[in-house]
Amino acid sequence: MVTEVAKEMQAETKPKAEKQTNCLACNKLIKKLKKYYRNGKFYCSKKCWRAFIDKSKAESGAGKK
């Protein structure tokens, strides 16, 4: 009985993983049928994925100088 209560307490304390609902580049709502998945993140299209990569490279390059 005590072990069951302990298991229930552990299950409740685990944080829930939030689902990504918006594109990282343009902040549009990602539809279920149309989504582009790269490197653990969702984008609305390949164009947005490429824009996000280019933007992050530009920011990291500016931060090094």
Residue pairs with C-beta under 8 A, 6 or more apart in sequence:
20 30
20 41
20 42
21 29
21 30
22 28
22 29
22 30
23 29
23 30
23 42
23 43
23 44
23 48
24 41
24 42
24 43
24 48
24 52
25 43
25 44
25 48
25 49
25 51
25 52
25 55
26 44
26 48
26 51
28 44
28 48
30 42
30 43
30 44
31 44
34 44
34 45
35 42
35 43
35 44
36 42
36 43
36 44
36 45
36 46
36 48
36 49
37 43
38 49
43 49
43 52
